[in-house]
Amino acid sequence: MSMPYKKACYFCGGEYLRVTMPEGMENYDLSTLVINKKGESKLNMAKTLVFRCVRCGNIQAFSEQQLEM
């Protein structure tokens, strides 16, 4: 089974490409997703890979690994 970002876009069939950082920020990764349990202050962060469809602009984030803080 291929990874979701290696498949065609869910909405238009276009290709997903990883979102890159602008010039001057090449040493940084764009990531998202903070998870916290309701009523608690402890946060869990999950490192994700962010992809954008070149045709329709749809953005998808796929979890790479989970990190605890």
Steps between C-alpha positions, in 0.01 A plus 500: 500500500642842407509796735197733467712786362627276219142453380299742288324792672179395671305782335633560148745220420800738495844431643597575861836671550658567838465861611842663510616795703575835336852617414707563810315237704627187323624349830145493642218248456136597479305285743167513676276316748491554874301247698383555856259313723194698600538652844878443521787737430745235374554520124598232255643608169491283192750579228324507168591535136299769323408456133311720252326397180654680202166507317233605754713618795355252752731462799540172688716422804619146562640390837865398494553424870361595839711690751410559865575824679 
